[in-house]
C-alpha cells in the first residue's frame, strides 16, 4: 500500500517509475478541466509522497520518458495551455 495519498485527486495524469521512485505529473482536476503543473514523487523506502518542482507548462493526457537522467513530459490535452 502506498503511503499518504497524493495531495490532489486528478485524472489524465502520467505516472511512471524512475529508479525506485514512482513519479506522477500533470493531469486534470475535473474531466474537462485544464491541465495542472503538479509533479509528485513517491519514495517506497520512506513510504512518503513529496512535491517536486512544478512543470513550466500545465499538462494533462501526456506521456513521459527519462533520457540521460532528465524527465520529459510530452503532449497535452489542455489546448488552453499550449503556446502557438
C-alpha positions in Angstrom: 0.0 0.0 0.0 1.3 3.4 -0.9 1.9 5.9 1.9 -0.1 9.1 2.2 -2.3 10.0 -0.7 -1.4 12.4 -3.4 -2.1 16.0 -2.4 -4.7 16.4 -5.1 -7.1 13.9 -6.8 -6.7 14.0 -10.6 -7.1 12.1 -13.8 -5.4 12.1 -17.2 -2.0 12.3 -15.4 1.1 10.4 -16.3 2.7 8.1 -13.7 6.0 6.2 -14.2 8.8 4.6 -12.2 12.3 6.1 -12.3 14.9 4.0 -10.3 12.8 3.2 -7.3 10.6 6.3 -7.4 7.0 6.5 -8.5 6.5 9.9 -10.2 3.2 11.4 -11.3 3.0 14.6 -13.3 0.2 16.8 -14.7 -3.4 15.7 -15.1 -6.6 17.5 -14.7 -8.8 18.1 -11.6 -12.0 17.7 -13.5 -12.6 15.6 -16.5 -12.9 18.6 -18.8 -10.6 20.8 -16.7 -7.4 22.4 -17.7 -4.1 20.7 -17.1 -2.2 21.1 -13.9 1.6 21.6 -13.4 1.9 19.5 -10.3 4.7 16.8 -10.1 4.9 14.4 -7.1 7.3 11.6 -6.2 6.6 8.5 -4.0 9.6 7.0 -2.3 8.8 3.4 -1.3 11.7 3.4 1.2 10.2 6.2 3.3 6.5 5.5 2.3 6.0 9.2 1.5 5.0 11.4 -1.4 6.9 14.7 -1.9 6.2 17.5 -4.3 8.8 18.2 -6.9 9.4 21.4 -9.0 6.3 22.3 -11.0 6.3 21.8 -14.8 6.7 25.0 -16.8 3.5 24.1 -18.8 0.5 22.6 -17.1 -0.4 19.3 -18.9 -2.9 16.5 -19.0 -3.2 13.4 -21.2 0.6 13.4 -21.6 3.4 10.8 -21.9 6.7 10.8 -20.1 10.2 9.4 -20.6 13.6 9.6 -19.0 16.6 10.4 -21.1 20.1 10.9 -19.8 18.8 11.4 -16.3 16.2 14.0 -17.2 12.4 13.6 -17.1 10.5 14.7 -20.1 6.7 15.1 -20.1 5.4 15.4 -23.6 2.0 16.2 -25.1 -1.0 17.9 -23.8 -4.8 17.6 -23.9 -5.4 21.1 -22.4 -5.2 23.2 -25.5 -5.6 26.4 -23.5 -2.1 25.8 -22.0 -0.4 25.4 -25.4 1.6 28.2 -26.9 1.5 28.6 -30.7 
